[in-house]
C-alpha cells in the first residue's frame, strides 16, 4: 500500500509537470500568434484560466481546445485591459522621470509616485487571477485586484517571494524556461490566490452565520 501510494504521488507530480510544460508551449505559440504585442494578454489569460480549471478538479479537460477557446473569447477584452495597464504604467514611469531635482517638493512627490508604483505592482500580480475569476468591467478588474491585494498583503509578499525563488531557479537552470517559464509562475501565483479566495469565502460564510 505504501508503494502504491508512493507511485501514485509520482504519477500525480508527473502529470502536473507534463501539463505545465504543455501549457507553457501553448502560451508561447499563442503569444506569437498575436504578434507578441496583441498575443501576450489573451495567451496569459488563457493560461491562468486553464490552470484555474485544473485547480477546480477538471483534470480531464481538452487542454488545446480549452486554451484556444479562452484565447478567442478574451482576445479583444484582454487586449483592451492590457492597453489600460500599459497607459497606467507609462504614466507612472513618465511622472517618475519628470520628478527630478533635490527640492523637498520633488522628493516628496517622488515618494508619492513610488507608493503608486507599489499599488500598480499589486494590481499586476493579481489582475489575471481576478480576470479569470470574475466578470467585471475593465476598471473594476483593476479596483478589485488592488483591493484584494491590499486586504491580504502577507500573501502578496508570499507571491513576491515565490517569484524571486522561481527567478533563481530559472537563472541556475535556464534550459527549463521554454517549458516552465510562464506556466510555473502562473501555477504558483494561482496557488497563492486560491488560498486568498478560500479565506475570502470563509469570511463571507462567517458573516452569513452571524445572527442579526
N, C-alpha and C positions, 0 to 999 in steps of 0.2 A: 504493500500500500504506500509506503514511504517513497519507493522508487517510482511508482506510478505518479504520485503527487509531484515528485521532482521533475519527471519528464513532462508532466502536464504544465508545470511552470515554465520549463524551457520552451515548450511549444507556444505558449501564450506570448512569451517575450519575443520569440522569432517572428510570430505573426505581426506584432506591433512594429518590429524593425522593418519587415517587408512592406507593410502598409505605409510607414513614414517615408521609406525610400521611394516607393511608387508615387506617393503624393508630392514629394519634392520634385521628381522628374516632371510630373504634370504641371506643377507650379511654374517651373522654368519654361516649359513648352508653351503654356498658355500666356505667360508674360511676354514671351517673344511673339506670340500670335497677335497680340495687341500692339506690337511695335514698341514694347517695353513701357513707353510713356502711358499708353492707354490700356496696357495689359496688366500692369502690376496690381492695380486696385481690385479689379474683378477676380484676378487669379488668387490674390491673397484672401479676398472674401470667400471664395470657393474653398480654399484650403482650410480656413477656420470653420466654415460651415460643415465640411465633411468630418473634420476632427470632432466637432460638437456631436454629430450623429453617432460617431464611434463611441463617444463617452456616454451617450444615451442608451447604448446597448444594441445599436443597429450594426452588428458586426458583419452581416452578410450583404450589405448594400452594394450595388454595382458601382464601383469607385469612379470609373471613367464617365459613365452616364450621369452620375450624381454631380461630379465636378463640373462637367460640361453644362449641365442644367443650371447650376448656380451661376456659372460664368456668364452664360447668355442672359439669364434673368436679371442679374445685378450689374451688367456691363455699364449701362448708362448712369444709373443712380450712384453706383460706387465711384465712377469717374468724376461725377459732379461733386461728391463728397471729398474726393481726393483733391480737386481743384480748390475747394473751400479750405482744406487743411493746408494746402500749398500757399494760398494767399495769406492765411493767418501766420504761418511760419515765416514767410518772406517779410511781412510787416514787422514781426518781432525782430528779425535779423536786421532789417533796414534801420529800425529805431535804435538798436544797439550800436550799429556802426556810426550813426549820426551823433550819438551822445558821447562825444569825445571831450577831452579837457579835464582840468583839475578843479574846476569850480564846484562848490558844495552842491549847487543845484544839479549839475551834470552827474556828479557821483550819486546823489540821491535818486535821480531818475534812472540811472543805470541799475541800481539795486531793485527798483520797482520793475524794470523791464526783465531783470533776471528772475524775479518772482513769477512774472507772467510766463517766462520760458519754462519754469518748473511746472506750472499748471498745464502748459501746452504739451510737455513731455508726458504728463499723466494721461492726458487725452489720447495721445498717440499709443500709449501702452494698452489702453482699454477699448479703443474705438472699434476694432474689428470684432471683439467678443460681444460688445454691445450691439453692433450692427447685425450679427447673425442671431442674436437672442431676441431682439425687439423689432417691431415695425413702427418706425418713427419718422418724423420729418428731419431734414438734414441738420438743422441747428440743434434739434432735440438730441440727436446722437452725440454731438459734442458736449452738450449740457449734461446728459445722463452719464457719459463716460467720465466727465470731471467729477460729478457728484459722488459716483460710486468710488472712484479713486480716492477722493478726499475723505470719504467715510471709512475707508479701510486702508490707511496709509502703511500699516505694517505689512500688508500683503503686497502693496506696490513695491515696498523695499525688498520683499522676498522675490518678487518678479525681477527686479533690477539685479539682485544677487544671482539669480538663475541665468540672466543674460550674460553677466560677466563670466560665470563659470563655463557657459557654453562657448563664449568667445575664446577662453583659454583652451578649451578642448579643440576648437577649430584651428587655433594657432598651432598647436602641437601635432594635430592630425589633419592637415589641410585637405587631404585626399577624400575626406568624408563630406566636404562642403557640398559638392554637386548632388549628393544623395540625402543629406540631412540638414543642410544649411538653414532652410526656411521651415521645413516641416517639424524638426525637433524643437526649434524656437517656438513655433505656434503651439505645439503639443504641451510644452512647459507652461506657456502663458495661459493656455486654456485650462490646464490643471489648477493653476492658482486661482483663476477666475471662477472655476467651478466651486471651489471652497467658499469664495465670496458669495456666490449665489445661494449656496446652501445656508450660509449664515443669514443672508437677507430673508430667505424663505422662513427660517426658524424664527426670526424676529416678527415677521408678519403673522405667523401662526400664534405666536405668544400674545400678540396684540388682540387677535381674534378671540382668544380664550379668556382674556381679562374681562371680568364682569363689569358691566356699565353701571 
